[in-house]
Structure formats: structure tokens, C-alpha cells
Amino acid sequence: MTQHNSGDEDHIVIAGMAVEAPGGIEELDQFFSALDAGRELLGPFPRDREWPLAQLFSLHRTEGWGRVPDSGGFLTDATEFDPQFFGITPREAIAMDPQQRVALRVAWRAIEHAGLNPGALEGAEVGCFMGVSFSEYGPRAAEVNEYSGYRVVGTALGAVAGRISHALGLIGPSVSVDTACASALTALHQAAAAVRAEECEWALAGGVCVMGSPAAFFEFAKNNALAVDGHLRAYSAAATGTVWGEGAGVVVVERESRARALGHRIYGRVLATGINHNGKGAPIAVPSARAQETLVRKTIAAAGIPAEWVDLIEGHGTGTPVGDPLELAALSATYGTSETRLGSVKTNLGHAQAAAGMLGLIKLLLCGAHGRIAPTLHADEPTAALDWTRTQLRLATEATPWAARDGMRYGAVSSFGVAGTNAHAVLAMPAQEEADV
């Protein structure tokens, strides 16, 4: 399914955003500065979450298991939260999945960034669509403990969007989305559709990932799919696997007419979004180049622009030897006829799972706002799985200026979920000289 605006319609636009990323990053200027400088934001495992680190780091001693490096993209302040600010009791706050807490504060900052007062929205027909996946946080609800009575809401995925709507008093649609690693872009797809259908006046769209347990590391160690050296090398000949990360991003979605009437800055027009599924065939966790190519072609067609106008693609790029070549084949077949730069924010901060697509989208929007393409790390020697002499797709290995086309910069972003869902979006970003992001 693909959503788009025709040339005669009132475009859906992004008019505000906020981010929380590894390395203590909570501000947009911090985020872009780190990306532009080519900083890696990975670090050692947190020592304050009571994770079985000794067991994790010794898994490779068991036959059939890979090594778990002491490396990931972890949020510095994931354990910090001011419940009273949001009208939540301390005991209830502790029982809440940290993803609810992080999503609340990032949503608040996104609304402020759009020039709105988050504390004055009670009763507003505003939607909230949040990508999120289960994190295994806290004790089980099916036992007696001091948090009994709070655990159902505290662990419910629906409460990630619901907490934001409840705290702010929003009465529009409130939906948590779980399409695994495609969740955040699926949330954007749904938010744009809701605003377009007038189900809400405007909406929040985002994604969040805070790992309540190290389950993802156990799973990928068993599959021998973790990077052996703790560095995520998307699209690189040296890629050996992924590195898990955390993060959150939220954007404000509204019609362009509303944004202009209220004096909101437009960071990007959402020309088209699309989602599909791999269908039957290979095992469910294996990506499909055919399905990805089909989705990208449909989304470009819905955007109403030539593929060669897209100068920058923020790809999925997990650094896995299976997934990256399939994605490259699809992107080369669709965008490879003209010089197009490709990168992945995961090389900076790891694979933030349900939040990954939103972090990539915000990277794309910031690159468009600054007129600079941020570099992708560890990709100086591209994978040989793609014949680079037969495509004009190129990895963005250096920070470079990004020229506008008639006042616009065009980009795209992809996310692919482990359960088979694919998501793609095409955006147009107005060029504004020396603008304050």
C-alpha cells in the first residue's frame, strides 16, 4: 500500500522533530554535529541494568554460538525520568516500560520544536503513532510483587502511544505500531494517512527502542549475526554482522497549508510513503530483494518525481552479510541509473530496531536542512556483492555539500522488518540558507 500527494493536493509535511540517541545526545544540533563529524556513538554495555554480562560475554565458548562484543548504542539516560512532570506517580513510573518514558519526553520536545506548547493541547484532535517492539522490561505481570496493578499498562505496547496521548490530553487516533525494524516508518505512513483523511488535524509520528533485556544479543549470537569486532559496517566488504542500539525520534506531521498559516518551518514534504510484505518463500527473517524493489518503484511513482532527482538514500544497512546485498540489489535496480548517495545512520549508533527508521529519517531531514550529506562509517571498501561498475549508486563515505534542485533537496529512507514488512518514504526538503534547525 502506498500513500502520496498529487501536485494539486495540500502536501503532508514535517514541521518539527526531536531525537534521543546514544552518546548522551538529546538535541538536534548535537545529533547532526556527531553525524557530520563521522563520530561513532557506540559504547560498552550498561552496568546498571542487572544484565547477565558474564554469561553474555562467554556465549561463544558454547558450540554453535557467536561472540558478543562489549559494544552497543545505548542511551545514557534511559534510567532517568521525571514522573511528576507528566503527572505519573513514582511507583507507576518504575513499572512503566522505559520506552514509554523516553517516548514521552521526546514527543514533548518535538512539539516544542514545532513552535507549539505541549501543555496547552488538552482536547486537541491530534494523532499519535509510535513504532515500538516488546523489550522484556521488569518482572512478569503474572506474579505478586510491589508493582502488581501497574504491570498490564506498564508493559503494553499500546501504552507507548497511549501514554503520550493521555499525558497531553490528545483525543485523535493513538496507535502503537509493531512491524519490527520497519515500525517507525510504518508509523509515519499511518500518521500521514490519518492527517490526509482528516482523522486528526495533525499528528505525531515516531519510534522508540530501549532494550529492557539483552534478548536481541542472545538471539543474534545464536544466529552468528553480530559484528565480531563491535562495529557496524553497513554495505562494507568487512561487514560481519549487526550491532544493537537504542534511540527515539518523533516528528510533527501536518498539512502544508496549516504549517504555513501558523508560521511553522517545513523541514520536509512527505511526497510518498509505502509498505509491503515479502510474502511466502524464504524463511520469514530473510529479506526479499524482489519485494523491496517492488515497494521502492511504487513509492517513487506515487511521489511523482523521477528517481534520478533523489540524491540521498538513508538505507536500512544493518551490516549483515545476508541483508545488505539484497537491499543493494533492490536500490541499484531502482535508483542506480543516476548518481545517488547511500548511507546508514546505524554505522554511527547501531541498529535501533523499532526506532531505526525514524532516526534515519531525522538524519535525512537534518542533512537536507544543512545542505550537507553526512558520512557513513566503515564503508571505504564497499561489499563485492554488488557490481559497482554497473550502477551509479555510491556510498556516502565523506561529508559533502548537497546542492538543491530548484530550491528542493530530494531524499528517501528505507526500513525492513525481521517479520517481513518493508517500508520506504520519499521526501522533498526545502533549501533554506543559514537556517536555525
C-alpha positions in Angstrom: 0.0 0.0 0.0 1.4 3.4 -1.0 0.3 6.9 0.1 1.0 10.1 -1.8 0.1 13.6 -2.6 -0.7 14.7 -6.1 0.7 18.0 -7.4 -2.7 19.6 -6.8 -3.1 18.5 -3.2 -2.1 20.1 0.1 1.2 18.3 0.9 1.8 16.4 4.2 4.8 18.0 5.8 7.1 17.5 8.7 7.2 20.7 10.8 9.1 19.7 14.0 11.2 16.9 15.3 13.2 15.6 18.3 15.7 12.9 18.9 17.3 10.9 21.7 20.4 8.9 20.7 23.4 7.2 22.2 26.3 9.3 23.3 24.2 11.5 25.5 22.5 13.2 22.5 19.2 14.9 23.2 19.3 17.8 20.9 19.1 18.0 17.1 22.3 20.1 16.7 24.2 17.6 18.8 22.9 14.8 16.6 23.8 16.4 13.3 27.2 17.6 14.6 28.0 14.0 15.5 26.9 12.6 12.2 28.6 15.3 10.2 31.9 14.7 12.0 31.6 11.0 11.4 31.5 10.1 15.1 30.8 6.6 16.2 28.4 6.7 19.2 28.8 3.1 20.4 30.0 2.2 23.8 30.2 -0.7 26.3 27.1 -2.4 27.8 25.4 -0.5 30.6 26.4 -1.8 34.0 23.3 -0.5 35.8 20.6 -2.8 34.3 21.4 -6.1 36.1 22.0 -7.9 32.8 23.9 -11.2 32.9 27.0 -9.8 31.3 29.3 -12.7 32.3 27.0 -15.1 30.6 26.7 -12.9 27.5 30.4 -12.5 27.0 31.1 -16.2 27.4 28.4 -17.5 24.9 31.0 -18.1 22.2 32.5 -20.8 24.3 29.4 -22.9 23.6 29.4 -24.7 20.3 27.2 -23.0 17.7 27.2 -19.6 19.4 29.0 -16.4 18.2 30.9 -13.9 20.3 29.0 -11.0 21.9 31.4 -7.9 21.8 31.0 -5.4 24.7 29.6 -2.9 22.3 26.2 -1.3 21.5 24.4 2.0 21.0 22.9 2.5 24.5 21.0 5.6 25.7 22.9 7.3 28.5 19.8 8.5 30.4 17.4 5.6 29.8 17.1 5.0 33.5 16.3 8.7 34.2 12.7 10.1 34.3 10.7 12.8 36.0 7.3 11.2 36.5 5.7 14.1 38.3 6.3 16.4 35.3 3.9 14.1 33.3 1.5 13.5 36.2 2.7 10.0 36.9 3.3 8.5 40.4 6.8 7.2 41.1 5.6 3.6 41.7 3.7 3.6 38.4 6.7 5.1 36.6 9.0 2.3 37.8 6.6 -0.3 36.4 6.5 1.5 33.1 8.5 0.2 30.2 11.3 2.7 29.7 10.2 3.0 26.1 7.1 4.8 27.4 9.2 7.2 29.4 11.6 8.0 26.6 8.8 8.4 24.1 7.0 10.9 26.4 9.9 13.3 26.7 11.0 13.1 23.0 7.4 13.7 21.9 7.2 16.7 24.2 10.4 18.2 22.7 9.2 17.6 19.1 6.1 19.6 19.8 8.1 22.4 21.3 10.4 22.3 18.2 7.4 22.9 16.0 6.7 26.0 18.0 3.7 24.6 19.9 3.0 24.4 23.6 2.7 20.8 24.7 1.0 21.8 27.9 -1.9 23.5 26.0 -3.2 20.7 23.8 -5.8 19.1 26.0 -8.8 18.1 23.9 -7.0 18.7 20.6 -7.7 16.3 17.7 -4.1 15.3 17.4 -3.0 11.8 16.4 -0.1 9.8 17.9 1.5 6.9 16.0 4.6 5.3 17.6 6.7 2.4 16.4 7.8 0.1 19.2 8.6 -3.6 20.0 8.5 -5.7 23.1 11.5 -5.2 25.3 11.1 -7.7 28.2 11.3 -5.0 30.9 10.7 -5.7 34.5 9.1 -8.6 36.4 6.3 -10.7 35.0 2.8 -9.5 35.5 1.6 -13.0 36.4 3.1 -12.9 39.9 2.6 -11.0 43.1 5.1 -8.1 43.6 5.0 -4.5 44.6 4.2 -3.4 41.0 1.1 -5.5 40.7 -1.7 -3.4 39.3 0.6 -1.3 37.1 2.2 -4.1 35.0 -0.5 -4.5 32.4 -0.3 -0.9 31.2 3.3 -0.7 32.1 4.2 -3.5 29.6 1.5 -2.9 26.9 2.9 -1.8 23.6 -0.2 0.2 23.0 0.6 2.3 26.1 3.6 3.9 24.3 1.4 5.9 22.1 -1.3 5.9 24.7 0.9 7.5 27.4 1.7 10.4 25.1 -1.9 11.0 24.2 -3.0 10.7 27.8 -0.3 12.9 29.2 -1.0 15.7 26.7 -4.8 15.2 26.5 -4.8 14.4 22.8 -8.1 12.9 21.5 -7.1 11.9 18.0 -6.1 8.3 17.0 -3.5 6.8 19.2 -1.7 3.7 17.8 1.4 1.8 18.7 2.9 0.0 15.7 5.0 -3.1 15.7 6.4 -4.2 12.3 9.7 -4.9 14.0 12.5 -2.8 12.4 10.1 -1.2 10.0 7.9 0.1 12.8 8.8 3.8 12.8 8.4 4.3 9.1 5.1 2.3 9.3 4.0 4.8 12.0 4.9 7.7 9.7 2.9 6.0 6.9 -0.1 5.7 9.2 0.2 9.3 10.6 0.3 10.8 7.1 -2.7 8.8 6.1 -4.7 9.9 9.2 -3.9 13.6 8.6 -4.8 13.2 4.9 -8.1 11.5 5.7 -8.9 14.3 8.3 -9.0 11.8 11.2 -6.9 14.3 13.0 -5.8 17.9 12.5 -2.1 17.0 12.9 -0.2 14.1 14.3 3.0 12.8 16.0 4.9 10.0 14.3 7.9 8.3 15.9 9.7 5.3 17.1 11.4 4.2 20.3 13.7 1.4 21.4 15.1 0.9 24.8 16.2 -2.7 25.5 14.7 -4.0 28.7 16.8 -7.1 28.4 19.7 -8.3 26.3 17.4 -10.7 24.4 18.4 -9.4 21.0 22.1 -10.1 21.7 21.3 -13.7 22.8 19.2 -14.3 19.6 21.8 -12.9 17.2 24.7 -14.6 19.0 22.9 -17.9 18.3 22.5 -16.9 14.7 26.1 -15.8 14.4 24.8 -12.4 13.1 26.6 -10.0 15.5 29.5 -7.9 14.3 32.6 -9.7 15.6 34.5 -6.5 16.3 31.6 -4.5 17.7 31.5 -2.1 14.8 28.5 -1.9 12.4 29.9 -1.8 8.8 26.9 -1.3 6.6 27.4 -2.1 2.9 31.1 -2.8 3.6 33.3 -5.7 2.4 34.3 -6.0 6.1 30.8 -6.4 7.4 30.3 -9.4 9.7 27.0 -8.6 11.4 24.9 -6.0 13.2 25.4 -4.1 16.5 22.2 -3.4 18.5 21.4 0.1 19.6 18.7 2.2 21.2 17.1 5.6 20.5 14.0 7.5 19.9 12.7 10.0 17.3 9.4 11.9 16.9 8.3 14.2 14.1 5.3 16.5 13.8 3.1 15.8 10.8 0.6 18.3 9.4 -0.7 19.7 6.2 1.4 22.3 4.4 -1.4 24.9 4.5 -1.6 24.6 8.3 2.1 24.8 8.7 2.3 28.0 6.6 -0.7 29.6 8.2 0.9 29.1 11.7 4.4 30.1 10.6 5.9 26.6 11.2 9.1 25.8 9.4 8.7 23.0 6.9 11.6 20.5 7.2 10.3 18.2 4.5 7.3 17.3 2.3 6.3 13.7 2.6 5.9 13.0 -1.1 5.0 9.4 -0.7 5.2 6.5 1.8 4.8 2.8 1.2 4.7 -0.5 3.0 4.5 -4.1 1.7 5.5 -7.6 2.8 7.9 -10.2 1.4 5.3 -12.8 1.1 5.9 -16.5 1.1 9.1 -18.3 0.0 12.3 -17.8 2.0 12.3 -18.1 5.9 10.4 -15.2 7.4 13.5 -13.4 8.7 15.2 -13.4 5.3 14.8 -10.2 3.3 13.4 -10.1 -0.3 15.1 -8.0 -2.9 12.1 -8.6 -5.2 9.6 -7.2 -2.6 11.9 -4.3 -1.8 12.3 -3.3 -5.4 8.6 -3.5 -6.0 7.9 -1.3 -3.0 10.6 1.3 -4.0 9.2 1.5 -7.5 5.7 2.0 -6.3 6.7 4.7 -3.8 8.8 6.6 -6.4 5.8 6.5 -8.8 3.5 7.8 -6.1 5.9 10.6 -5.2 5.5 11.9 -8.7 9.2 12.7 -9.3 11.9 11.0 -11.4 14.1 8.6 -9.5 17.2 10.5 -10.6 16.1 13.5 -8.5 16.7 11.5 -5.3 20.3 12.5 -4.3 20.5 10.7 -0.9 19.1 7.4 0.3 19.2 6.7 4.0 19.2 2.9 3.7 18.4 0.1 6.2 22.0 -1.1 6.2 22.3 -3.4 9.2 25.7 -4.7 8.3 24.6 -8.3 7.9 26.2 -10.3 5.0 22.7 -11.5 4.0 20.5 -8.4 4.3 22.8 -5.7 2.8 23.5 -7.4 -0.6 19.7 -7.9 -1.1 19.0 -4.3 -0.2 21.7 -3.1 -2.5 20.3 -5.1 -5.4 16.9 -3.5 -5.0 18.3 0.0 -4.6 20.6 -0.3 -7.6 17.7 -1.5 -9.7 15.6 1.5 -8.8 17.9 4.4 -8.1 21.1 3.2 -9.8 20.7 5.0 -13.1 22.0 8.3 -11.8 24.5 9.3 -9.2 22.8 8.7 -5.8 24.4 8.7 -2.4 23.6 5.9 0.1 24.3 5.7 3.8 23.1 4.3 7.1 23.0 6.0 10.5 23.3 2.6 12.0 27.1 2.8 11.4 27.1 5.7 14.0 24.8 4.4 16.7 23.9 0.8 16.0 20.6 -0.8 14.9 17.9 0.9 17.0 15.3 -1.7 15.9 11.8 -0.2 16.0 13.2 3.3 16.2 15.8 2.8 13.4 13.7 4.2 10.5 12.8 7.4 12.4 16.4 8.0 13.4 17.3 7.6 9.7 14.5 9.9 8.6 15.6 12.6 11.0 19.2 12.2 9.8 17.9 12.8 6.2 15.9 15.8 7.3 18.9 17.4 9.1 21.2 16.7 6.1 18.6 18.5 3.9 18.3 21.4 6.3 22.0 21.9 6.5 22.7 21.1 2.8 25.3 18.5 3.8 25.4 14.8 3.3 26.8 13.2 6.5 29.3 10.3 6.0 28.6 6.7 6.6 31.3 5.0 8.6 33.5 1.9 7.8 32.4 1.8 4.1 35.6 2.8 2.3 35.8 -0.6 0.7 32.2 -1.5 -0.4 30.9 -5.0 -0.5 31.7 -7.1 -3.6 28.2 -8.4 -3.5 27.2 -5.6 -5.9 28.9 -4.8 -9.1 29.6 -1.1 -8.5 30.8 -0.6 -12.1 27.3 -1.3 -13.4 25.5 1.2 -11.1 25.7 4.9 -10.2 24.7 4.2 -6.6 27.6 5.3 -4.4 28.3 5.1 -0.7 28.4 8.4 1.1 31.8 7.9 2.8 32.7 11.6 3.2 30.8 14.7 4.4 29.9 16.6 1.2 27.8 19.6 0.2 24.3 18.8 -1.0 23.1 21.1 -3.8 19.4 21.8 -4.2 17.3 21.3 -7.3 15.2 24.4 -7.9 15.1 25.0 -4.2 14.5 21.4 -3.1 16.6 18.5 -1.9 15.1 15.1 -2.6 15.8 12.0 -0.5 14.5 8.6 0.5 14.6 6.4 3.6 14.1 2.6 3.9 13.4 0.2 6.8 12.8 -3.6 6.6 11.4 -5.6 9.5 12.5 -9.1 10.5 8.9 -10.3 10.2 8.8 -9.4 6.5 7.4 -5.8 6.4 9.2 -3.3 4.2 8.8 0.5 4.4 10.0 3.3 2.1 9.5 7.0 2.0 10.4 9.7 -0.4 10.7 13.3 0.8 11.4 16.8 -0.6 13.3 19.2 1.7 13.1 22.9 1.1 16.6 24.6 0.9 16.9 27.4 3.4 20.2 29.2 3.8 21.7 29.6 7.2 18.5 28.4 8.8 18.3 27.6 12.5 17.4 23.9 12.7 
